[in-house]
């Protein structure tokens, strides 16, 4: 299991930084624009050595992602807890994981598409 805490982090900033890096590489003929795909983008993210997010837990009762790991949560399951972060404990985490285990992971597909 990988637990990622992003402090003083912004998803938009990360994506902008990634594209600046790629633009410089294209300008300097290190990479061609045709070669830029999701794996190349992943290699330039701050989280390049981390797996994509499977479960995003949002505390404090807010129902928004707040600029958090925008690229990496494309297929994440979202869990919202009314508990504030400082009070979020092992029992709350266990509840979130149990909830996650009951879900059907479809990665952008419908249930019917998974059966094909």
C-alpha positions in Angstrom: 0.0 0.0 0.0 1.2 3.5 -0.8 0.0 6.4 1.2 0.6 9.8 -0.5 0.3 13.1 1.4 0.6 16.1 -0.8 1.6 19.2 1.2 2.1 22.6 -0.3 1.1 21.0 -3.6 -1.1 22.0 -6.5 -2.2 19.7 -9.3 -2.5 22.5 -11.8 1.1 23.7 -11.0 2.3 20.1 -11.4 0.7 19.8 -14.8 2.0 23.2 -16.0 5.5 22.2 -14.8 5.3 19.0 -16.7 4.3 20.7 -19.9 7.0 23.3 -19.5 9.6 20.5 -19.2 8.2 18.7 -22.3 8.1 22.0 -24.3 11.8 22.5 -23.5 12.6 19.0 -24.6 10.6 19.4 -27.9 12.4 22.8 -28.5 15.8 21.2 -28.0 14.9 18.2 -30.2 15.2 15.8 -27.3 11.7 14.5 -27.9 9.3 14.9 -30.8 5.7 16.0 -30.1 4.4 12.8 -31.7 6.1 10.8 -29.0 4.3 12.6 -26.1 1.8 10.2 -24.7 0.4 9.4 -21.2 3.5 7.5 -20.2 5.8 10.4 -21.2 3.6 12.8 -19.2 3.7 10.4 -16.2 7.5 10.4 -16.3 7.6 14.2 -15.8 5.1 14.5 -13.0 6.2 15.1 -9.4 4.7 11.7 -8.6 6.6 9.9 -11.4 7.7 7.1 -9.1 4.3 6.6 -7.5 1.3 4.5 -8.7 -1.9 6.1 -9.8 -4.4 6.7 -7.0 -6.9 4.0 -6.4 -8.7 5.6 -3.5 -8.8 9.3 -2.7 -10.1 10.1 0.8 -11.4 13.6 1.2 -11.8 14.6 4.8 -13.7 17.5 6.5 -17.0 16.9 4.7 -16.0 18.8 1.6 -17.1 17.2 -1.7 -14.4 18.5 -4.0 -10.9 17.5 -5.0 -9.3 20.9 -4.4 -6.6 20.8 -7.0 -5.2 17.5 -5.6 -3.4 15.0 -7.9 -5.6 16.0 -10.9 -3.8 13.8 -13.4 -3.3 10.8 -11.0 -6.9 10.5 -9.8 -8.5 10.1 -13.3 -9.8 6.6 -12.3 -9.6 6.9 -8.5 -12.6 6.0 -6.3 -13.5 9.0 -4.2 -14.5 8.6 -0.5 -15.8 11.6 1.4 -15.6 11.7 5.2 -17.1 14.4 7.5 -14.2 13.8 9.9 -11.6 16.6 10.0 -8.0 15.5 8.9 -6.5 15.9 12.4 -9.2 13.5 13.8 -9.0 11.0 11.0 -7.8 7.8 12.6 -7.3 4.1 11.9 -11.0 3.3 12.4 -11.9 6.0 9.8 -9.3 4.6 7.4 -10.7 1.1 7.9 -14.2 2.3 7.1 -13.0 4.0 3.9 -11.1 0.8 2.8 -14.2 -1.4 3.5 -16.3 1.0 1.4 -13.7 0.9 -1.4 -13.6 -2.9 -1.4 -17.3 -3.0 -2.1 -17.0 -1.0 -5.3 -16.7 -2.2 -8.8 -13.6 -0.7 -10.4 -14.4 0.1 -14.0 -11.6 2.6 -15.0 -14.0 4.7 -17.0 -16.0 1.8 -18.5 -19.6 0.7 -17.8 -20.3 -2.6 -16.0 -21.5 -4.0 -19.4 -18.3 -3.0 -21.1 -16.3 -5.0 -18.4 -18.2 -8.2 -19.3 -17.1 -8.0 -23.0 
